[in-house]
Amino acid sequence: MSTKLKLLYNPEYYSSTVSVFLEPLWDQYFERVVIDSLTTYDPDSCLVYADFSTANEWITRWQEQGFKIVIDHLWDGWITDKWTNTDDQFVLRNTRWFWHNECLWFRHLGYHNLNRNYVIDKSFLLLMNKPRPHRKEIYKQLSPILDNAIYSFHGMGIPLQNALDKFKTTSAGDRYTDIEWYNRTKFSIVVETGTDEFEYSSVREGTPWIIHTEKSYKPFAFKHPFVSWGSAGLLSFLKAQGFETYENLFDESYDAIKDHTKRLNKVVAVINELNLKDTSYFNDRLTLEKLEHNYNLFYNLDLAHKYFKEEIVDPIYEFANK
């Protein structure tokens, strides 16, 4: 890798190459070049890099000129007919993206230095935005106990309740987090982007994609036990990455229930049970050890750099050298 590949990107459209906290890693392995229609580039030493959500709007002319294209599908990794691997196109996906991306982003925001100082006066933390059907379902079922929570459902016109929210006054955007939300609550309810392993995939065969986003990693970053409302198998997926879950505190059998309604009912039953638990219930030695383990694993910088190299850099170079 003595000569760096050039990654040509269009600054008019988002891609992961322009995230300020990732730029040092990109620059370690590639030469990032703002693409210019008036400049001549060598297809043998350059790749065009585009996010899947906007690639159709600008890559055609470069494909016609013989450039290989990298389609960044890191944020939404499900398999689709629209973007597939060919000799001249590589669709970049990996299952650790949200982990190492959030690790680096949260470090950039200083969240790894936040001090936990528990003064618990609410039961749980529930943060939701877009009004997807599965979110409306759990919101309806939990409505009777939400007075005992810090919660939001912005997509339904419900701003953060029972706490302050400085979202609109910070550069952190939707990664803004007030540590007091976690200091004041006993556990998190993680409501993922979807609940069906094929929900966003047009290719309903092969290995299913367990829907996971930054939402599933936030409790690790802020030392919080959590209950998940997402795809069946989500907890098993996180465990396979080395994280601990909290079967010592509550029944996690919901993770293996395939039926949507039955899984939801089990999740709600677990939440209702935990809502009645005293704060001391969450402070046993094993739980505290798990919280510390998850925190240290999530913020492990060496692993974040290792996975960036192995799961992003190396596959791009392999594609370029075919």
N, C-alpha and C positions, 0 to 999 in steps of 0.2 A: 504494500500500500504506500510505496514511496511517492507515487504521483497521485494526488487526490483527484477523485472524480469531481466534475463540476455538476452541481444541482441547479438547474435553471428554474426559477419560480417567478410567478407573476404577483407583484405586490398589491395589485388591485383585488386579489382574492386571498382569503385566509388559507394558510397551510401550517402544519406543525413546525415548519422550518423557521418561522418568524416569532415563535414564543421566546420571550426574552430569557427565561430561565433554562431553555434548551439550546439556545444559540451557541454557548461554549462547546457543547457536545457535538452539535452538527459541524462546527468549525474545526473540531479536532480531526474529523474523518473526511470532510468534504469541503469543497470551495463553493459556497453559496453565491449564486450570481442572479441578480435581477435581470429578467429576460427583457430583451430590447428587440423589437421587430426590425430595426435598422441595422442590427449587428449580425455578422455571420459567425455561426458556431460550428464546431466539429462534432458530428453525431457520435464519433468514436470515443470522445472524451467527455461527453456531456449527456446527462439524463434530464428530461423534463419532469418536474415534480409538481403534482397537482392534487388538491383535496377532492375526494369523490363527489362532494356536494356541488362543486362549481366547475369541475374539469371539462364538462361538455361545452362550456361557454367559451373556451379559449385554446384547447389543445389540438384541435383538428389540423390547423396549418402546420404544426410541428410534427404531427404524425405523418402528414403527407410529405414532409421533407426528410423522413427516415429516422427521426429521433425515437429512441426508446422512452416509454412513459412509465413513471411510477405513480400509481394511484394511491394516495393516502386514505386508507379506509380504517385507520386506527380507532377513530372515535365511535364508529358503528361497524362492528366486525362481522355482522351476519352475512352469510353467503347470498348473493343475488345473481340473477341472470345478466344484469346490466354491466357489472364489472367482473371480468374473468381474466385469468392469466393466459397470455399468449406469448409468442416468441418476442413480441415487441411491446408488451404491456405487462407490468407486474403490479398486482393488487396487494398492498402492504397491510397485513393484519397481524395482531398477536394478542395473546390472552393476558399478558402482564402490563399492557400499555397503561391502563388506568392506575395501576399500582405505582409504577415508577414515574409516570407523569405527575401524579398527585404528590408523590414524595418530593420531587424537585420543585413543584409549584408551591407547596406548603412551606418548604424550607425557604424559598425565595420570599414568602410572605412573613416568615419568622414564626410560624405556628409551632415549630419544633421546640421553641424556647418558652412557650406559654406555661405558666404555673397553674396546676390544679389546686384549688382551694375550695373544697366542697362546703357549700352552705345550702343544703338541699331543702327546697320548699315546694317543689313540684315533682310529679311522679316520672314523667317521660318527656322526651323531645321528639316531635313529629314535624318534619319540614317537607312540604310538597309545593310543586309549582303547576305544571301543565295539568289540565283537568282530564286526565285519561280515565277510562271507565273503571279500571281496577282501583284507582285512587279514590274515586267517588264511592266505590263500594266500601272500602275500609273506613273512609271518613264517616260515612253514614253509621256504620256499626260502632264506631268509637265515640260518636257524638255525646253519649251520656256521660262520658268520663273526661271530656276534653278540658273542663274547668280545672282539672288537676294536671294539666300539661302546658308546656310551652309549644305552640304549634302555629303552622301557617298553611294556607292553601291559596297561593297567589292567583292561580288560574281561575279560581272561583271567587275572586274578590275578597279573600280573607287574608289580610296582612298578619304579620307576626303578632300573636296574642300572648299576653302575660310576660312580655319581655320587650326590650328595646331593639330596634333593627336600624343599623346605619348603612344598609346596603347601598343606597343611592348616593352616599357621601364618601365612598371609598373606592380606590383604584383596584381593589381585589375583585370587583364584579360579583359574579354569583359564587365565588369562592370565599366571600366575606363570611367570617365566623366570629362570633363573640364567645370567648371561653366561658362566660357566665352562663350561657345556655346549657353547657355541660356540667358546670359546677353546681347548678341548681336542680339538676334532674338525676334520676337513678339509672335510667337506661334510655336508649334510642329505639325508635321504630324506623327502620329503613324501608322505604317504599321505592322499589326499583322502577326503571323505565317501562318494564313489561313483565308479564307473568307466564308467557308461553315461549318455550325455547325456540320456536320457529316463527314467532309473532311478526318479526320484521324481515323475514327471509322469504324470497320467492323460490328458493330451492329447498323443498321440504323433504330432503332425503340426506343420507349420510350422517355424520356426527353432528348432533344438534349444538347450537351455540347457546351457552348459558348466558342470558342477558345479565351483564354486570357493568356498572359505571362507577364514577367517583363516589356515588352515594353509599356503596357497600364498603368503601375504605375509610370514610370519615370517622366512624367509631374507633377504628384502630388509631387514628391520628390524635384523638382526643380522649383516649382511655375510657371508653364507655362500653358497657355490655349492650347487646342489641338483639332485637327480634327482626327478622326480615320478611317482607311481603314481596315476593318476586318469583322467579322460575323455580320449579321443583329442582332440587340438586344444587341450588346456589350455595348453601352452607358447605356441602361436600366439595364444591369447586374452590371455595376459599381455603378450606382445610388442606386441599391438595397443593396450594401455594405456600403452605407452612403456617397459616394463621390458626389461632385457637378460637373456638366458639364456646358457648356457655351452657352445655348440656348439664353441667353441675347445678345450674340455677333453675332451669325449666326444661320442659319436654320439647326436644327439637325434632320429634318424629314428623312434624309437618313438612320438613324438607323433602321427605320421600313420598309425599302424597301427590299423585299426578293430577287428580281431579281438582279443577280450579276452585269450585265452591267449597268442597270439603277441606282443601288446604287453607282457604281464607277463614273458614269457621274455626279451624284449629289454631291458626295464628291469633285470631281475636280472643279465643279462649285463654291462650297463653298470656296475652297482654292484660286481660282482665284479672287474671290471677296475680301477675306481677304488680299490677297497680295497687294491690292490697298489701304488698309486702313492705315491711319496715326497712328503713335505710340500712340498718345493720345486716340485713339479709344479703346485701351485695358486697359486703366487706370481708368475706371469708378469705383465708389465705390463698386458696386455689384460684379464686376469681381475681384477686390482686396480682397474682403471678401471671395469669393469662393476659390481663390488661397491660402489664409491663412488657411481656413477650411481644404482643401485637404491636405496641408502640415502637419498640426497638426494631422489629422486623420491617414495619412500614417505612420508617425513616432511615433504613440502612442505605447509606449513600453508595457504598461499594457495590451492593446488589443492583441498585438503580443504574449505575454506570455499566455494570456487567451485562444486564439484560438489554440495555440500549444498544450495546455493541453486538450482542449475539442475535437479537431478535429484530433489529432495525438495520444497523450498518451492514452486517455480514450478508443478510439476504439481498440487500440492494446491490452490493458488489458482486455477489454471485450472479444475479440477473444481468448486470452490466457486462460480465465477462463471458456470458454464454456465446 
